[in-house]
Amino acid sequence: MTATDSPARPSRPAPGPRQRPLRRALDVVGVQNLSLIIALIALCAAIGLQNSNFFLVSNIRTIGTTVAIVGILAVVQTVVMLLGGLDISVGSAAGLTSVVSAMVFTSANSAALGIFVALVVGLAVGLLNGVVIVYGRVNAVIATLATYAGLRGLANLISNGRAQGYTGTDSTFIFLARGSALGIPVLVWVLIIVAVLVHLLLRYTDIGRNIYAAGGNPTAARLAGINLNRYVVGCYVLAGFVAAIAGILLTARTGSGQPTSGSQGLELQSITAAALGGVALQGGKGGIAGTAIAVLLLGVLQNGLTILDVNSFWQDIAQGALLVVAVVIQQRRKGLRAYGLPR
């Protein structure tokens, strides 16, 4: 070997087939969501050490069916927040459509008609929100806060503040509430289908890319030719439609139309899950994977506190604390200064 010769550096091995599934999984889940996954694993381990019943298949199924409704709402809340908006009315919309589906079913003795009318009502609610925000030039928080109160009042008005109908003997509602496929409850399947469809919409279509663009920089998006008004109305219509699906599932699960019971607090839970999953409150950042993990984390936390016989009021405290923590982390990552401090 001469002085000019040098040993050849070993070439980096090409990624093997075992690495590709891992990379694909990280690409879908997102590296930024690894902290959520670690927190979820740690929480499961901590609860399981305290009560081994936590890992029973029946309890895992309970967690799945419990988070299904709020998970569906969190998925569509993610879309609205990515656009830079917020929908506080999704819980009330679910309550109203729950009552409507049960009342129509009772009067017409048709589950299909009850479900159809409930979906139409959900679309109308979403359209109302979008029109008020865009053409009434009302802030999204104020507009949906108004419909939150109005829809809840309407649900109580048409139901006299009581549960309506009884769907516990209808095969369709029984299937939605207690049916399963491949060992997975139908409620969970509905959540999976909604989450996958919305994920594909956001990730692989021009509509999804435009939603991110409009939420990240509305001015640039408008100059690029994106019709912001159309997207705002469309996202809120989607939110109303999905809220109606949640209301129908609520009717199936409880066996009657619920004006408030079961739907109260769903709006806060959906916002908490989306924010905890990394969706920026200002829009343009986040995804369905993070929201799904956050929904599961909240469900495990709620279930763990229940089986450990912790006072149920602590669940609300924990949920509020998680929302604050999620927002603080977002603000710190953006490098925003604290109020009252010099720039």
Secondary structure, DSSP 8 states (H G I E B T S, - for coil): --TT------------TTHHHHHHHHHHH-GGGHHHHHHHHHHHHHHHHH-GGGGSHHHHHHHHHHHHHHHHHHHHHHHHHHTT---TTHHHHHHHHHHHHHHHHHHH--HHHHHHHHHHHHHHHHHHHHHHHHHS---HHHHHHHHHHHHHHHHHHHHTTS-B---TT-HHHHHHHH-EETTEEHHHHHHHHHHHHHHHHHHHSHHHHHHHHHHH-HHHHHHTT--HHHHHHHHHHHHHHHHHHHHHHHHHHHTSB-SSTTTTTHHHHHHHHHHHTT--TTSS---HHHHHHHHHHHHHHHHHHHHTT--THHHHHHHHHHHHHHHHHHHHHHT---TTS--
